[in-house]
Amino acid sequence: MNQSEAPLLDALNSYHASNRYGFSPPGHRQGRGVDERVLRVLGREPFLSDVLASGGLDDRRSSNGYLTRAEDLMAEAVGADVAWFSTCGSSLSVKAAMMAVAGGDGSLLLSRDSHKSVVAGLIFSGVTPRWITPRWDAERHMSHPPSPQQVEETWQRYPDAAGALIVSPSPYGTCADLEGIAEVCHARGKPLIVDEAWGAHLPFHEDLPTWAMNAGADVCVVSVHKMGAGFEQGSVFHLQGDLVDQDRLSQCADLLMTTSPNVLLYTAIDGWRRQMVQRGHELMGAALELAERTRHQIEKIPDIEVLDDELLGVQASHDLDRLQVLIDVAATGTSGYQAADWLREYCQVDMGMTDHRRILATMSFADGADTAGRLIDALTLWRKAADDFDRPPRVDLPSPEEIQLTTVTSPRDAFFGRVEKVPVEEAAGRISAEQITPYPPGIPAVVPGERLNRAVLDYLRTGLEAGMNLPDPADPQLRTVRVTA
């Protein structure tokens, strides 16, 4: 195929040139009806490109096939058999893959450090989770992706599972041995789904971790907005091989997909694919070099540790995306929450992820010496100011044994069954009916159907006092917890 094409982008350009007008949604009529106060902030351009995908950009039958051709170009560009665009984020794409592989009354092998969207997929679909315990770094209180051996051991316990779903890269940039895990799954004739939301850029440079399709995954989900140049919510999921029914996967996506997709999201994905095919290797190579220089400069700041090789090893992660600059601030006597809040307030710099002892700077191919310098300058100013910070509240960190809660009933049954609210002091021993997720990174500490224990509840309560954000429980302050009645 001609990878210099961008069918959706070209079609939108033609739409603008044609002076077309639609007596159809959207009701703002290319910005004519938008309040002037909105236009002063957003401008009219976004509204000019907010058109119907079918019956607007394309005809009512989509007979020009702009979207289909753009998806075919994406599949060819990254070595997949098929690709689908999603305007509902990778959260939708992951759910569609789970339903296609194990929907109905099936089960999936899942790493317990999966994103909250995976738990939502369990609740929607009724799929039974067969949890793989991630490798745990007790010293740094963070998890690593599971090893092929752990996946094999879980298969031995649950040989009837329909497939496996692994998250790689993690929100910290750590990666699993996907090639080894794919071999373990395929030896049993079972498919591997990879939630590679943080890995849209991986196909375009050999010094980045192995792209899931190259590693042998059957379905791979990427978020173009995270490490690419798409709008928020732009996602692509890819398929190869014959272990997953293509028609079922497409139909599961259709069940979940909006019937009013945003053409802006589609066209940005299309244009980014062309950019990466034509210049991706050059851009990613420059980004990796910049990230390496930035890491060295940050490490010169007193009491700062940039984590890299410490995250790799037999009992740790298989690989690392070094564009994810993970900074441990524990030696400064302050918390990651304090650091992120100070950088936002006083330097207008927002960090990608924060926890009790770390902040994460996610670098991309769009960064340059100017933005890297701004990050280094901001961290230098923060470090000087941090000497005067109050000591952060103590977070009660559970042990590896305590943080792994016991699953008593399915997430779906717990979520949709009869529930009651109990004071958090009385919740230990009860079965949670809601997920409780420190966000970011969005990995649930509690999944519906798990038996709560005092250690995890204390971790969440003390974490809240230290600055943790818990957006999903019914009571974000965790004075009460929803449990099964």
N, C-alpha and C positions, 0 to 999 in steps of 0.2 A: 504494500500500500504506500501511497505518497504521504509520508509523515510531515511534509510541509503544509498539508491541509489543516484547517481548523473549521470543520463543517458548521458547527453551531455558531462560532464567532462570525464566520462569513455570512451565515444566514441572518444573524442579528444586524450586521452591517447593511445587508440588502433591505431588511425590514425598515431600518431608519431611512434609507435612501428612497424608498417607495412611497413615502407619505401615506402609509396605511393607517386607517382609523378603525377601531373596533367598537361595535355596540355590544360589548361583552365585558366580563371582568377583565382586568381589575377596574374598579369604579373610579379610581383617581384620573383615568384617561390620560396616561402618559404625563401626569403631573399637573394637568390643567386644574384639577379640583383640590390640589393640596394647599393647605394653609400656608400663607406667606412666611409665618414664623418657622414652619418646618423646612421650607425651601431655603431659608437663610442658613440653616444648619446643614442640611443634607444636600442642597443643590437639586436641580431638576434632573440631572443626568441619570441617577439611579431609577427614577420613575419612567424615563424614556425607554429604559431597557427592561422594565418589569412588564412583560407581555405573556400572554398565554403560550404554553408550549405547543399545544394542538389547537388549531383554530385561530392562531395568531402568528407565531414564528413559522410554524408549518401549517398545512391545511388540516381540516378536521379529521382526516384519515392518516395524518402524518406520512403522506405518500412520498415526500421527498427524503425521508429517512435520515434527517440530520443527526438526531440523537443516536440512532443505531450505528451510523457510520462513525461518529465520534467515539462510541464505545468500542467498536471494532479496531479503530486506530489505537486506542489505549491498550487493548489486549495485546496487539502486536508489539507495541512499544516496550512492554514489560515482560513479554514471553508467556502470557496466559492464553488459554484457549478462548475464554469469554470474559468480558468485563461489563459491569452494570454501574451506572452512575446513581447516586442517592443524594437527594437534597434534604435528607432527615438525619444526616450524620452517620458515623460508624455505629452508633447505638442501634439504628435500624438494621444496618447490614449484618451485624453480629446476631441479632435476633432472628433474621431471616435464615442465616446459615444454621443456627441451632435448630430451628423448626424443620428445615429441609432434611437435616441429617437424623434427628431424633424425635421430631414432633409426634404427638399422639401420646403413647405410653412408653416412650423410649428413655434411655439414660445416656449421659455423656460424661466422659472423664474431663474434669475441670480443675485447673489450678486454683487453689483457694485464694490466691492474690489477684483473681480476676476483677475487672472493672464492674462497677455497679450496674452497667447496662447488661452484663451477662446475667446477673441476678434477676434483673427485670425480665430477661428472656425466659428464665426458669419459671417465673410467676405467670407470664403470659401463656407459655406453651405447655406447662405441666411436665416438662422434662425433669427427670430425676438426676440430681448432681451426684457424681462419684468423685469426691474431692481428692485431689493430689496435694499432699502437704508440701508447700514450697520449702526450699532450703532457707534456713534462718540464721542471720548474723546477730547473735545475741548482744555482742558488744556495741554495734551501731544501731540495733533495733530496726532492722529492715530485712525484707525478704529478697531472695533470689529466685529466678525461674527454675522450675523443676528440671532434673536431669533425665536423659533417656532411661536410665536404670529405674528412677522413681516412676516414670510412666509405665515401664514394663511391669514393675511390681503392682501397680494399680490395675493394669490389665489382668494380671493373674487373679486378683481379688474379684474383678468384675468383668469377666470375659464376654458377657452378653451386651455390654455397652455398645451403642451405635457408632461412636467415634470419640475423638478427643479434641479439646479446645485449649490452646495455649496462648498466653499473652506474651508477645515478644516483638519489639522491645517493651520493657516495663516503662512506667512514667519516669524512672530514674535513668533510662538509657541502657539498662542492662539487658542482655539477650540470652535466649536459650539456645541449646544445640539443636536447632530445628531439623537439620539433616539426620541426626541420630534418632530424634523422636519420630520423624516421618518413617524411618526404616522400621522402628518398633511397631508403629501402627499398621504399616503396609504388610508386615509379615503376618498380620492377622486378617488382612483384607479389609481393614477399617480406615476411614478417612481421617485426616488431620485438618482441623480448622485453625487458622492463626489469626488472632486479633492483633494485627500489626498497625493499629491506629497511628502509632508514632513512627511509622516506617515508610511513608509514601516516597521518600527520597532514596531509599536503599537501592533500587535497581540501577542507579545512575552513576555509581562510582565503586570501584573494586576495593577501596580502602574503608568502605562502610561495612557494617555487618551484613551477613548473607541475606539476600531477599528471599522471602518465604517461598515464592514459586520456584526459585532456583534450588532451594533446599528440599523440594519435593512435596510441599504442602498441597492439599487439594483445594481448599478455599482460603483466600486471604482477604482481609478487610483492611483498608487504609483510609486515614483521614487526610484529605488533601490540604485542609486548612491548618493542620498542625505543623507539618514540616515541608509543605509545598507552598503554592501561591494561590490557593483557592479561598473563597469566602468561608466564614464559619458555617458549619453544617455540610460542607461539601465532602462527599465520601465516595469511594469506589470499592466494589468487591469483585474479586477475580476467582475464576474457576479453571482447573485443569484436570485432565484424566476422566475416568468414568466411575469413580467410587461414589460420587454425589450426582444425583439425578438433576440435570441442568434445568429441565422444565419445572420440576418441583421447586428448585431454588428460586427461579424466576417468579413462580406463582406465589411463593411465600413472601418474597419482597413486595409483590404487587398487593398482597393482603395488608401489608404494613405501610406501604408508601402513600404519601399524600397524592390526591388526584389533582392537585394544583401546584406542581413543582415550579420552583423559582428558576427562570431562565438565566438570571444572573449567575447563579451557582453552577449551572450546567456549562455555560460559556467559559467561566473562569477555569473550570477543570480542563476543558478542551484546549484552551490557550496554554495552560501550564504544561500539559502533555507535550505539545509541540515545542515549547521552550526547552523542556528537559531533553527531548530527543536531539535537538539541534545544538544545545549549549550546556546540557546538564553536567557532563563530565568536567568541563572547565569550571563551571560555577561551584559544583560540589568540591572539587579539588581546592579551589581558593577558600571555600568556607572551612574546610578541614585545616588548612594551614593557619587561617586566622584564629580558629578555635584553639589550636595548639599554642600559638603565641599568647593568646589571652589567658589560657590556663597558667602558663609560666608567670605571667605578670601578676595574676591574682595570688599565686602562691607566695609572692614576695611580701604580701601584706601580713603583718605579725598575727600569729595564732589562727591563721586560716589554713585549712586543708582542702585542696581540690582532689576529690576522689577519682582515681582512675584504675591503676593496676591493682589497688587494694580490693577492687570489686570482682576481680577475675580469679579463677582457680577451680580445682576439682570440686570443692565444696562451696563454690560461689557461682558466678555467672560465666557463661561460655565466651561472650564477646561484649563489647561496649561501643555504643554510639558516642563518640567523643564530641559531638556537637552539643550534647547534654552536659553542661558544666555544673556538676553537683558539688556544692561547697558546704563543708562541715564547719560550723562556727562554734562548736561546743567549747573549745579551748578559750574562747573569749569570755566565757561566763555568762553569755546571753543566749537567747533562743532564736531559732529561725523565724518565729512569728514576730519577735521584736525587730529583727533585722529587716524583714520584708515591709513591715509597717513604717519603719523609719525611712527606708529608701523610697517608698511611695510618697510619703508626706513631704520630705525635705529635698529629694532629688528628682521627683516625678519619674522614677524608674520602677516598673512593675516586674516582679519575679514570676517565674513560671510555676513554682511549687514551693511550699514551705512546710516544715514540720517542727518538732520540738528542738531539733539541733541542726537542721539543714535548710539551705535555700538553693534553688535551681535556676540557672540562667540557660534558657534554651536558645542556642544560636542557630541561625539559618543562612542559606545562601544569599539572603537579602542583606545581611549585616556587612559592615565594612569597618575600616580602621576608626571611623568617627564614632560609630555606635559601640564598638568594643572599647574605645577609649572612654566613652561616657560611662560604661559599666565599671571599668577599673577606677575611674575618678570617684564614682558614687560609692563604691565599696571602700575606698580609702577614706573618704569623709565619714562614712558610717563607722569604720573601725575606730577612728579618733573619738567619735561621739559615744561609742559603746562603753567606754571606760566609765561614763557617768550614768549608765542605765541602772535602774533597780534590778536586783537579781530576779530572774523570772520565777514564777511559781513552779514548784516541783511537780513533774508529771510521773505518776506511778506506772512504770513500764512493766507489763506482764512478761513472764518467762515464755519461751517457745511452747512449753507444754500448756500454759494457761491461756495463751492467745488463740489456740486451736479449739474452738467450741465444738461440742458434740451435736450432730444433726439428729433430731428426734422425729421430725415429720417433714414432709416436702415443703419447699418455700411457697408453693401455690396454696396448699391446704392451710398453712399457717396464716398466710396473708388474707385469704378470703373467708376463713372460718370465723367463728364468734370470738370477739376480742374484748379485752378490758384494759383500762389504764391502771397501773399501780405505781405507787411512789418508787423511785429508783432504789431506795433503801430496802425495798421488799422484793425487788425484781430478780435477785440471784436465785437460781433454781427454776425459774419460770421459763417458758418457751417463747421466744420473741416472735411477734407478729409483724414486725417492721424491720427494715434494714437501717443500720446506723453507720454512716460513712464519713470519716474525716475527708474533707474535700478542700483543695486537691490533696492527693492524687485521685481520689475517688474509688479506693479499694475498701469495700465494706469490712468494718470490724465485726459487725453482727449481721447475719443473714436470717430472714424469716425462717422459722423451723429449728433454729439452734437454741440449745439450752444456755441461758445466760449464767455467767459466773461473776463472782465478786471482783476478780482481778481485772477483767475486761471493763466492767462498769466503772471501777475506780480509775482505770486508765482514761476512759472517755470523760468522766467528770473532772478529773484533774487536768486533762488536756484542754477542756473548755475553759477552765480558769486561766490556763497559760496562753490561750489565744487560738485554740483549735476551732475550726468551723465545721458544724454538723448540720447540713442543710436538709437532710431527708427525714429524720424522725418527726412525728407529729408535734413533739415538744422539743424544739431545737436547743433549749436550755437543759434538757434531760432531767428535769425535776420528776417527770413521770415517763414510763415506758409502756408501749402497747404490747401486750402479751396475749397468748391464746387463753380463752376463758376456761 
